[in-house]
Amino acid sequence: MTETLTDELTPSRGFRSQAAPDRLMRRLLGVTTPRGDSGAGAQRAFRASVIISAVRCTITYVLVPVLLPLLALSGWLAAPIGIALCIVAAVNGIVSLRRFWSAEHPKRWLYAAFLAVVFVILGIALVSDLSRLGGLA
């Protein structure tokens, strides 16, 4: 009995923080073991996520409104491109968030908050694109 209680109280997986919010976030993200790296992979994933979001914004808000009306394709081509880019940006954001948490990056909560804002913006863009396609009433 004491052995089980001791095992539950000690950090068995090697994470630095065993606070309840950290454990909950690791459970939500499916992070089970800490990574031994210094967070370099998390930083690379973050940069890739930001670059993909920048490309998505450039295509959605600069190229599509300017170039596609000239080609008369904006009605049926802009929304699928926007949807695909939103999905890629969201998946890459989740991958980078998992890397931040598995690396125990010191700024993991700040990045999680930043990514929450990004997901809200991506959600709004996704709803807009789906309504343009007629997928939402």
Sequence and secondary structure as in RCSB ss.txt:
>XXXX:A:sequence
MTETLTDELTPSRGFRSQAAPDRLMRRLLGVTTPRGDSGAGAQRAFRASVIISAVRCTITYVLVPVLLPLLALSG
WLAAPIGIALCIVAAVNGIVSLRRFWSAEHPKRWLYAAFLAVVFVILGIALVSDLSRLGGLA
>XXXX:A:secstr
 HHHHHHHHS SS  S   HHHHHHHHHHT  S   S SHHHHHHHHHHHHHHHHHHHIIIIIHHHHHHHHT HH
HHHHHHHHHHHHHHHHHHHHHHHHHHHTT TTHHHHHHHHHHHHHHHHHHHHHHHHHHT   
